[in-house]
Amino acid sequence: MERINTLLHTRYPFIQGGMANIATGRFAAASSNAGGLGLIASGGLDAETIRKEVRKCRSLTDNPFGLNLMLMNPDADNIARMAIEEKIPVITTGAGNPGKYMADWKAAGILVVPVVASATLARRLVAEGADAVVAEGTESGGHVGDITTMALVPQVADAVDVPVIAAGGIADGRGVAAAYALGAAGVQLGTVLLASEECPIHEHYKQAVLKAKDRSTVVTGRSSGAPVRVLKNQMTKAYLKEEAAGADLIALEKFTLGSLRRAVRDGDVKNGSLMAGQIAGLVHEIRPLADIFESLDRESRDVIARLQTLV
């Protein structure tokens, strides 16, 4: 099995997740310089704002980087064209089907790597031209599906003939080695990178991740069809109470509107949306990105070597 770093031209088979309001051009450049593939998150930004982040990233790294396009973004069409104009080498997508952009992106030489939460969607997108897929399990932070990484990755790997990148619940070398065993060619990382020195989130947010335990996250928004995994706090308690009482999406938005920004920029750990995965309980210290990537790679090799002695 060929690792995904061969396709991406990176040192390590690791992709930095496209975390909205967090994955800036500067952070993406830092991730690429550390040996992974840095991603700039589109979130709800418009094309010209993202273009500035792309150019900032390019000014800070000579290594490959990519763009994560949330397809529900109102400016998605313009962002898709901007990606071609700016010659972005890799695009990952989420929250939809990028099929209508696929031919133009492929013609421009862009690698297209959709994030999928089912084998059915993976099969469909590969048929439309996807070069690889990210199989993201429900353990991940932020918007989630309902299938675990352990169950999803091998089924996606069996369903498609392109590289599969595992995401959700990976924060150390054991998780990386497990992803390879399940059929993945690399991993996408999010929660563990929140605790990097280069991550631009507020220090209070980082400390909340470090304090997290195995049961410190909760999923809000299941009733509205928009489930999001975050760390438990006062906001999630109030949200879940209202959700259980049958509140509609408009009523629930009063809790979440601007909540991610409050967490990321203001460090509001009580009322902000602290997106993080279930693996946060394994994140214990703030380290440089280069150290995180190197240790993940080294530890995974050690795990694989140890397992070979047991067989």
C-alpha positions in Angstrom: 0.0 0.0 0.0 1.4 3.3 -1.0 1.2 6.1 1.5 -0.7 9.3 0.6 2.4 11.5 1.0 3.6 10.1 -2.4 0.5 11.5 -4.1 0.6 14.8 -2.1 4.4 15.3 -2.2 4.6 15.7 1.5 7.1 14.3 4.0 4.4 12.6 6.1 1.1 11.0 5.2 -0.8 13.5 7.3 -3.3 16.1 6.3 -4.2 19.0 8.7 -8.0 19.2 8.9 -9.8 22.2 7.3 -11.1 23.6 10.6 -13.4 26.6 10.1 -12.1 29.9 11.6 -8.9 28.1 12.6 -7.2 26.8 9.5 -5.9 30.2 8.2 -3.3 30.6 5.5 -0.6 31.1 8.2 -1.6 27.9 10.0 -1.8 25.9 6.7 1.7 27.1 5.8 3.0 26.0 9.2 1.4 22.6 8.8 3.0 22.2 5.3 6.4 23.4 6.6 6.2 20.8 9.4 5.8 18.0 6.8 2.1 17.5 6.5 -0.4 18.9 4.0 -1.8 22.2 5.3 -5.3 23.1 4.4 -6.9 26.6 4.3 -10.6 26.4 5.6 -13.2 28.2 3.5 -15.8 28.0 6.3 -18.3 30.8 5.5 -15.7 33.1 3.9 -16.1 34.6 0.4 -13.8 33.9 -2.5 -11.7 37.1 -2.3 -11.1 36.7 1.5 -9.9 33.2 0.9 -7.7 34.3 -2.0 -5.9 36.5 0.5 -5.3 33.6 2.8 -4.1 31.5 -0.2 -1.6 34.1 -1.1 -0.5 34.5 2.5 0.1 30.7 2.7 2.0 30.7 -0.5 4.3 33.5 0.8 5.1 31.4 3.9 5.8 28.0 2.4 7.3 26.4 -0.7 5.6 23.1 0.1 2.2 21.8 -1.2 -0.9 23.0 0.6 -4.6 22.8 -0.1 -8.1 24.3 0.3 -11.0 22.8 2.2 -14.3 23.9 0.5 -17.5 23.6 2.5 -19.9 23.1 -0.4 -22.8 24.8 1.6 -20.8 28.0 1.5 -23.0 30.6 -0.4 -19.9 31.6 -2.5 -18.9 28.1 -3.4 -19.0 28.7 -7.1 -16.7 31.7 -6.9 -14.4 29.8 -4.5 -14.2 26.9 -6.9 -13.1 29.2 -9.7 -10.7 31.1 -7.5 -9.0 27.8 -6.6 -8.2 27.3 -10.3 -7.0 30.8 -10.8 -4.7 30.5 -7.8 -3.4 27.1 -8.9 -4.2 25.4 -5.6 -2.7 21.9 -5.8 -5.2 20.0 -3.6 -8.9 20.6 -2.7 -10.8 18.7 0.0 -14.5 19.1 0.2 -17.3 18.6 2.7 -21.0 19.0 3.2 -22.1 18.1 -0.2 -21.2 16.7 -3.6 -18.4 18.5 -5.6 -19.4 16.8 -8.8 -20.2 19.9 -10.7 -16.7 21.3 -10.1 -14.8 18.1 -10.7 -14.2 18.3 -14.4 -12.8 21.9 -14.2 -10.6 21.1 -11.2 -9.2 18.0 -12.8 -8.5 19.9 -16.1 -6.6 22.4 -14.0 -4.4 19.6 -12.5 -6.0 19.8 -9.0 -6.1 16.8 -6.8 -9.7 16.4 -5.5 -10.2 14.7 -2.1 -13.7 14.7 -0.8 -14.5 14.0 2.9 -17.1 11.2 3.1 -19.1 9.6 5.9 -20.3 6.6 4.0 -19.0 4.0 1.5 -21.8 4.8 -0.8 -20.8 8.4 -1.1 -17.2 7.5 -1.5 -18.0 5.2 -4.4 -20.1 7.8 -6.1 -17.4 10.5 -5.8 -14.6 8.3 -7.0 -16.8 7.5 -10.1 -17.0 11.2 -10.7 -13.2 11.6 -10.5 -12.1 12.0 -6.9 -8.3 11.2 -6.6 -8.7 10.1 -2.9 -11.2 10.3 -0.1 -11.1 11.2 3.5 -13.2 8.7 5.5 -14.2 10.6 8.6 -15.7 8.8 11.6 -18.2 10.2 14.1 -15.4 10.5 16.7 -14.1 13.6 15.0 -14.7 17.2 16.2 -17.1 19.6 14.3 -19.7 18.3 11.9 -20.0 14.6 12.1 -21.6 11.6 10.5 -22.9 8.5 12.5 -20.4 5.7 11.6 -17.3 5.2 13.7 -13.9 5.4 12.1 -13.2 1.7 13.0 -16.3 0.7 11.0 -16.1 3.3 8.2 -12.5 3.2 7.0 -12.3 -0.5 6.0 -15.7 -0.4 4.3 -14.6 2.7 2.3 -11.3 1.1 1.5 -13.1 -2.0 0.1 -15.5 0.2 -1.9 -13.0 2.3 -3.8 -9.8 1.9 -5.7 -8.2 5.2 -4.7 -6.3 6.1 -1.5 -8.4 6.4 1.6 -7.4 8.8 4.4 -8.7 8.0 7.9 -10.0 10.8 10.1 -11.7 10.9 13.5 -10.2 9.6 16.8 -6.5 9.7 15.8 -4.1 11.6 18.1 -1.1 9.3 18.5 1.0 6.6 16.8 -1.3 3.9 17.8 -4.2 5.6 16.0 -2.1 6.1 12.9 -1.0 2.4 12.9 -4.6 1.3 13.4 -5.6 3.5 10.4 -3.1 1.7 8.2 -4.3 -1.6 9.4 -7.9 -0.7 8.5 -6.7 0.1 4.9 -6.0 3.8 5.1 -3.0 5.3 3.2 -2.8 8.3 5.6 -4.6 10.2 8.2 -6.3 13.6 8.6 -5.7 15.3 12.0 -7.7 17.9 13.8 -8.1 17.8 17.6 -4.4 17.0 18.3 -3.4 20.0 16.2 -5.5 22.3 18.3 -2.8 21.8 20.9 0.0 22.9 18.6 2.0 26.1 19.3 1.1 27.4 15.8 -2.6 26.9 16.1 -4.3 30.3 16.2 -7.1 29.5 18.7 -7.2 31.3 22.0 -5.1 29.9 24.9 -8.3 29.2 26.9 -9.6 26.9 24.1 -6.2 25.0 24.0 -6.4 24.5 27.8 -9.9 23.2 27.5 -8.7 20.6 25.0 -5.8 19.6 27.4 -8.2 19.2 30.3 -10.7 17.1 28.3 -11.3 13.4 29.2 -12.8 10.6 27.2 -16.4 11.7 27.9 -15.8 15.4 27.6 -17.5 15.8 24.2 -21.1 15.9 23.2 -23.0 16.1 19.9 -25.5 18.9 19.4 -27.9 19.3 16.6 -28.8 15.7 15.8 -32.5 16.6 15.7 -32.0 19.3 13.1 -29.8 17.1 10.9 -26.7 19.1 11.5 -24.8 17.2 14.3 -21.7 18.9 15.6 -19.3 17.4 18.2 -17.9 19.9 20.8 -16.6 20.0 24.3 -19.3 20.1 27.0 -19.9 23.5 28.5 -22.8 25.8 29.6 -23.8 26.4 26.0 -24.1 22.7 25.1 -26.1 22.1 28.3 -28.6 24.7 27.5 -28.7 23.7 23.8 -29.3 20.0 24.6 -32.1 20.9 27.0 -33.9 23.0 24.4 -33.3 20.4 21.7 -34.8 17.7 24.0 -37.8 19.9 24.5 -38.4 20.0 20.7 -37.0 23.4 19.9 -36.7 24.1 16.1 -33.5 25.1 14.2 -34.2 28.8 14.4 -34.6 28.6 18.2 -31.4 26.6 18.6 -29.4 29.0 16.5 -29.5 31.5 19.3 -27.0 29.2 21.1 -24.6 28.6 18.1 -24.7 31.8 16.1 -21.1 33.2 16.4 -20.2 30.6 19.0 -17.2 29.2 17.2 -15.8 32.7 16.8 -16.3 33.3 20.5 -14.3 30.2 21.3 -11.5 30.7 18.8 -10.9 34.4 19.1 -12.3 35.3 22.5 -11.5 32.2 24.4 -15.1 31.9 25.8 -15.0 28.4 27.1 -18.5 28.7 28.7 -20.6 29.9 25.8 -18.3 29.2 22.8 -18.4 26.2 20.5 -15.3 24.3 21.4 -15.1 21.9 18.5 -13.0 18.8 19.4 -13.1 15.1 18.9 -13.5 12.3 21.4 -9.7 11.7 21.3 -9.1 15.0 23.1 -8.5 12.9 26.3 -5.2 11.8 24.7 -4.0 15.3 24.1 -1.9 16.4 27.1 0.6 19.1 26.0 1.1 22.0 23.6 3.8 21.2 21.1 5.2 22.5 17.8 3.5 21.0 14.7 6.9 19.5 13.6 7.1 17.6 16.9 3.5 16.3 16.6 4.0 15.0 13.1 7.4 13.5 13.8 6.2 11.7 16.9 3.0 10.4 15.2 5.1 8.9 12.4 7.8 7.5 14.7 5.3 6.0 17.1 3.3 4.4 14.3 6.4 2.8 13.0 7.3 1.5 16.5 3.8 0.1 16.9 3.9 -1.7 13.6 7.4 -3.1 14.4 6.2 -4.3 17.8 3.1 -6.0 16.3 5.3 -7.8 13.8 7.1 -9.5 16.6 3.8 -10.8 17.9 2.7 -12.4 14.7 
